[in-house]
């Protein structure tokens, strides 16, 4: 039962990363590349019918975490309190930026809320990448200092950074050179993903420029991915051990690099949705590769005193998990129907959908 909910939670987080990921990427494009009002409106229209539904995946993931793994929920929400509050405010400012930009026909008003939308999208992409970096690095469970735990084995707390900015320090922070590196991977990969969505769903004047920029950013993304994998060995002695113990897991890294290679052909794709499909596969397979490398740990421990948090030492009771599974199946069917209807209704180009017009 614990394994079922482990897969459910990771699947929901993966869906959130892909769906809200193109929203974040569109916000980055809106901030950096959109210069005229027609392009800005087209970009907002491209995500307008979807962005609020996409964010529900994050809320639902938090609900599943609270229901199925309450110990992990309590530990992570207290330990990551500061970055979670930052993410919450960024989500708020991003949402009101989308909704309020057309309330007044005033240039300064639109500039203000366009900045709110774009900067929040950029920082959210960075912080979610940093979150993955913190999980890959591990946290100091039990507040261990000099080999002695000073709090409960499941508890930790991270400041935004530590004085050394070193991921191997005893007193860790949310931001260090390793987590920031993965944060940059998040920004670039979601920029490419969002560009592919805009290319797919709009006829903006910057479409060809976006194809060119996304193609160039693939080189940067490939370099950062290889660099991060190399540096991971400095933090964990055997980060890829699971792949050698269970060779079938190599399917996920193979899919990741296959998708990354395919993304270099963006400028030659005949169908405009192809690039989006490949960037979606890259995000899903990269997320699955990370989860496979860390399994069975949800949240690794950076010390050798306390064990990592896993599905088995953080799960709720078997009876509750069993009852919840029945209701989850019903909910999954309803969500599936909703998504099929939603994407069929808003198929095709969305430049003139009129989202946010008041």
BELMOZI-V475662 format. One record per pair of residues at least 12 apart in sequence whose ideal C-beta (glycine too) atoms are under 8 Angstrom apart, sorted by sequence separation. I is the first residue (numbers start at 0). J is the second residue. D is the distance in Angstrom with one decimal. If there is no record, write none. Layout:
i = (I;I)
j = (J;J)
d = (D;D)
//
This chain:
i = (100;140;141;142;160;164;166;197;198;262;295;296;297;29;99;100;140;141;142;159;160;296;297;28;29;140;141;142;157;158;159;160;161;295;97;140;157;158;159;160;194;262;295;96;100;139;157;194;261;262;295;297;25;95;96;138;96;194;195;96;97;138;194;258;262;25;95;96;258;25;96;93;191;258;259;92;93;96;190;258;22;92;133;21;144;191;93;143;144;190;191;254;255;258;22;92;93;22;90;187;191;255;89;93;136;139;254;255;18;19;22;139;22;139;187;188;252;89;90;138;187;251;254;255;19;89;18;19;136;224;54;184;187;251;252;19;85;86;89;251;15;18;19;221;15;136;184;220;54;86;133;183;184;251;15;85;86;136;14;15;135;136;217;51;180;184;248;12;50;82;129;11;15;129;132;133;217;132;135;180;181;217;50;82;132;180;11;12;82;132;217;11;129;132;213;214;242;47;129;131;132;177;180;241;242;46;79;214;241;8;11;129;213;214;128;129;177;239;241;43;79;128;131;177;238;8;128;210;211;7;8;126;128;129;210;43;125;128;177;125;127;128;4;8;7;8;78;125;124;125;213;224;124;4;4;210;235;121;124;1;74;124;167;26;167;166;39;195;191;199;36;43;198;199;39;82;199;78;80;81;198;199;77;78;81;82;198;78;79;81;74;77;78;195;196;73;74;195;74;195;30;70;192;195;29;30;30;31;192;29;30;191;192;29;30;26;27;30;188;192;26;29;30;82;81;26;27;188;26;27;79;188;25;26;24;135;23;27;137;188;22;23;136;137;135;23;24;23;135;20;23;16;171;169;202;201;203;200;201;202;200;201;46;45;45;153;152;135;152;42;45;134;153;41;45;148;44;135;147;148;131;135;140;146;27;42;134;141;143;41;138;140;153;41;42;137;138;139;140;141;143;27;28;41;137;138;139;140;143;27;134;136;137;138;139;141;134;135;137;141;24;28;38;134;136;140;23;24;27;28;37;38;140;24;26;37;38;140;20;21;24;25;140;20;24;28;35;23;24;33;137;21;22;24;25;34;20;21;24;25;33;20;32;21;17;21;32;28;32;32;28;75;74;71;71;68;74;71;70;74;68;70;71;70;69;70;68;68;69;67;68;67;66;66;67;21;101;100;101;102;67;101;66;98;97;17;20;17;16;17;16;13;13;16;13;12;13;9;9;9;52;52;52;5;49;48;48;49;48;48;47;45;48;5;44;45;47;4;44;48;44;47;2;41;44;47;1;41;44;1;4;40;44;43;44;43;1;0;4;0;3;1;4;0;4;7;0;3;0)
j = (112;152;153;154;172;176;178;209;210;274;307;308;309;42;112;113;153;154;155;172;173;309;310;42;43;154;155;156;171;172;173;174;175;309;112;155;172;173;174;175;209;277;310;112;116;155;173;210;277;278;311;313;42;112;113;155;114;212;213;115;116;157;213;277;281;45;115;116;278;46;117;115;213;280;281;115;116;119;213;281;46;116;157;46;169;216;119;169;170;216;217;280;281;284;49;119;120;50;119;216;220;284;119;123;166;169;284;285;49;50;53;170;54;171;219;220;284;122;123;171;220;284;287;288;53;123;53;54;171;259;90;220;223;287;288;56;122;123;126;288;53;56;57;259;54;175;223;259;94;126;173;223;224;291;56;126;127;177;56;57;177;178;259;94;223;227;291;56;94;126;173;56;60;174;177;178;262;178;181;226;227;263;97;129;179;227;59;60;130;180;265;60;178;181;262;263;291;97;179;181;182;227;230;291;292;97;130;265;292;60;63;181;265;266;181;182;230;292;294;97;133;182;185;231;292;63;183;265;266;63;64;182;184;185;266;100;182;185;234;183;185;186;63;67;67;68;138;185;185;186;274;285;186;67;68;274;299;186;189;67;140;190;233;93;234;234;109;265;262;271;109;116;271;272;113;157;274;154;156;157;274;275;154;155;158;159;275;156;157;159;153;156;157;274;275;153;154;275;155;277;113;153;275;278;113;114;116;117;278;116;117;278;279;117;118;116;117;120;278;282;117;120;121;173;173;119;120;281;120;121;173;282;120;121;120;231;120;124;234;285;120;121;234;235;234;123;124;124;238;124;127;127;301;302;348;348;350;348;349;350;349;350;196;196;197;305;305;289;306;197;200;289;308;197;201;304;201;292;304;305;289;293;298;304;186;201;293;300;302;201;298;300;313;202;203;298;299;300;301;302;304;189;190;203;299;300;301;302;305;190;297;299;300;301;302;304;298;299;301;305;189;193;203;299;301;305;189;190;193;194;203;204;306;191;193;204;205;307;188;189;192;193;308;189;193;197;204;193;194;203;307;192;193;195;196;205;192;193;196;197;205;193;205;195;192;196;208;205;209;212;209;298;298;297;298;297;308;308;308;313;310;312;313;313;313;314;313;314;315;314;315;315;315;319;320;275;355;355;356;357;323;357;323;355;355;279;282;282;282;283;283;282;283;286;286;286;287;286;287;290;337;338;341;297;341;341;344;345;345;349;349;349;352;310;349;350;352;310;350;354;351;354;310;349;352;355;310;350;353;311;314;350;354;354;355;355;314;314;320;317;320;320;323;320;324;327;321;324;324)
d = (4.1;6.1;7.7;6.7;3.8;5.8;6.8;6.3;6.5;6.9;8.0;6.9;6.0;4.8;4.9;6.0;6.5;6.8;6.4;6.0;6.7;5.7;6.6;6.3;7.3;7.3;7.3;7.4;6.0;5.1;5.2;4.3;7.0;4.6;8.0;5.3;5.8;7.2;5.8;6.7;4.4;5.2;6.5;4.5;7.1;5.4;4.9;7.7;4.5;6.1;7.2;6.6;5.4;7.2;6.9;4.7;7.6;6.9;6.8;3.5;5.6;6.5;4.5;5.2;6.5;6.3;6.8;3.2;7.4;5.0;7.7;7.0;4.7;4.2;5.6;4.8;5.7;6.5;7.5;3.8;5.0;7.9;7.4;7.2;6.4;5.5;3.7;7.4;7.8;6.3;6.8;6.5;6.2;6.1;7.3;4.6;5.8;4.7;7.4;5.3;6.8;4.2;4.5;6.7;5.0;7.0;3.8;4.8;7.3;7.3;5.8;7.2;8.0;5.5;5.8;5.9;7.6;5.4;7.0;6.3;4.9;5.3;7.9;5.4;4.2;5.0;4.1;5.8;7.5;7.2;7.0;6.7;6.9;4.4;5.0;6.8;7.9;6.7;7.2;4.1;7.2;6.2;6.8;6.0;7.9;7.7;5.0;7.0;7.9;5.5;6.2;6.1;6.4;5.4;3.7;6.6;7.7;5.7;5.2;5.0;7.9;6.3;7.1;7.5;6.7;6.5;4.6;7.9;7.8;6.1;6.5;5.9;6.1;6.5;5.9;5.5;5.2;3.3;6.8;7.2;6.1;5.3;6.6;7.3;7.5;5.6;6.0;5.2;7.1;7.1;7.6;4.5;4.7;3.5;7.6;6.6;7.1;7.2;6.7;5.5;6.3;7.8;7.2;5.9;7.0;7.8;7.5;5.3;5.7;6.4;6.2;6.7;5.6;5.6;5.1;4.1;6.5;6.1;5.9;6.2;7.4;3.8;7.0;7.9;5.8;5.2;7.0;5.6;7.1;6.2;6.2;7.0;5.7;7.4;5.1;7.2;4.5;2.2;6.3;7.5;5.6;6.5;7.0;6.7;7.5;7.3;6.2;6.2;5.1;5.3;7.4;7.8;4.6;4.0;7.2;8.0;7.9;6.6;4.4;8.0;7.8;7.4;7.2;6.7;6.2;5.5;8.0;7.3;6.8;4.9;7.7;7.9;5.4;4.8;6.5;7.8;7.3;7.2;7.3;7.3;6.3;4.8;7.0;4.3;7.1;7.2;7.5;5.4;6.5;5.8;4.7;6.8;5.8;4.0;5.5;7.5;6.3;4.0;6.9;7.8;7.5;5.9;7.4;4.9;6.8;7.4;7.6;7.5;4.3;6.4;2.6;5.5;7.1;5.1;6.5;5.5;6.8;6.9;7.4;6.4;5.2;7.4;6.2;5.1;6.9;7.0;5.6;6.9;2.4;5.2;7.2;6.4;7.4;6.9;7.7;6.8;4.6;6.6;7.8;7.7;7.2;7.8;5.6;7.7;8.0;5.4;7.2;4.5;7.8;7.8;7.9;7.4;6.3;7.9;5.9;6.1;7.4;6.1;6.4;5.5;5.0;5.1;7.5;6.6;5.7;8.0;4.2;6.3;7.4;5.9;4.3;7.7;6.5;7.9;5.0;5.7;7.4;7.8;7.7;6.3;6.5;7.0;7.5;6.4;7.2;6.8;6.9;7.6;4.2;4.6;6.3;4.3;7.7;7.3;6.8;7.4;7.6;7.5;7.6;7.0;4.8;7.0;7.0;4.9;3.6;7.1;5.2;6.9;6.8;4.8;8.0;7.7;5.7;5.9;5.9;6.0;6.3;7.9;3.9;4.0;4.3;5.6;4.6;7.2;6.9;4.4;4.8;5.1;6.1;5.8;7.8;5.8;7.8;7.0;7.2;7.3;5.9;7.3;7.9;7.6;4.7;4.3;7.1;4.9;1.7;5.9;7.2;6.4;6.3;7.5;7.4;5.2;7.3;8.0;6.1;7.8;5.2;5.0;6.7;5.8;6.8;7.4;5.3;7.5;7.7;3.9;6.7;7.9;6.7;7.4;6.6;6.4;7.0;5.4;6.7;7.1;6.2;5.3;7.0;7.6;6.8;7.2;4.0;3.8;7.4;7.8;4.5;5.6;5.6;6.4;7.1;5.9;6.7;7.4;6.2;7.4;4.9;6.9;6.1;5.8;6.9;5.5;5.9;6.6;6.7;5.1;6.1;5.3;5.6;6.3;7.9;7.7;5.5;6.1;5.0;7.4;7.2;7.6;7.9;5.5;7.8;7.9;6.6;7.8;7.2;7.2;7.9;7.2;4.6;7.2;7.4;4.9;6.7;4.3;4.8;7.7;6.4;7.0;6.1;6.3;7.1;2.8;6.5;7.6;4.4;6.0;4.2;4.3;7.1;5.5;7.1;7.9;4.9;6.3;7.8;6.1;4.6;7.7;6.1;5.8;7.7;7.2;7.8;4.5;7.8;6.7;6.3;6.4;7.2)
//
